[in-house]
Amino acid sequence: MRITFWNLSTNEAMYLKNPKTHNAGIAFNKSFMALLEKRDGRNYLSLYHFPSLNLLISHDLRDLSDPADIHWVLENGMIFVWESAC
């Protein structure tokens, strides 16, 4: 699975591999995008500069068994990650 971003002014596409799901786990603020990813059987929270999509940091979420979604709190710059109810 991958996410495709199209730049409508240049008709160029950029791709991000390994999103955890197709319908959750992505959050934006003015300059950044946070994304839940699943690579090699492990869960990560990655932070990208937006709109360049340069990866800034990727954090291993080893303490979470099944992260389900994220929410960016714009007021204080925090990202909340919650787990599925397995």
Beta strands, then each sheet from edge to edge (+ up, - down):
strand 1: 2-7
strand 2: 12-17
strand 3: 26-28
strand 4: 32-39
strand 5: 42-49
strand 6: 55-60
strand 7: 67-73
strand 8: 78-83
sheet 1: 1+ 2-
sheet 2: 3+ 4- 5+ 6-
sheet 3: 7+ 8-
end
